Amino acid sequence: QVQLVESGGGLVQAGGSLRLSCAASGSIFSIGAMGWFRQAPGKQRELVADITTGGRTNYADSVKGRFTISRDNAKNTVYLQMNSLNAEDTAVYYCYADRVGYVLRSWGQGTQVTVSS
């Protein structure tokens, strides 16, 4: 199994920045792609960004140019740098990790990001 622990959420004013971190432990040798989803109140969970082990990235259109995903394979950690935040970014952000050869995805517990206007 893989355990994921997120940190870095909080309250920020519109236009501000936050950096989320997600540290993996457990069966880390099997980790493949990692990424972030978010879920706002009353809305479905949506993909924010993901990154392969080789560093290839993918972003939701709504965050392109504002968010940057990165990973440190030596530290088994994935990051989400969020700039120019706005109220629509308010959500619980969930880190995930896919494991090579496994169907089930591992999820973190979620971290709240609140952007005040």
Buried (B, 14 or more C-beta within 10 A) or exposed (E): EBBBBBBBBEEBEEEBEBBBBBBBEBBBEBBEBBBBBBBBEEEEEBBBBBBBEEEEBBBBEEBEEBBBBBBEEEEBBBBBBBBEBEEEBBBBBBBBBBBEEBEEEBBBEBBEBBBEE
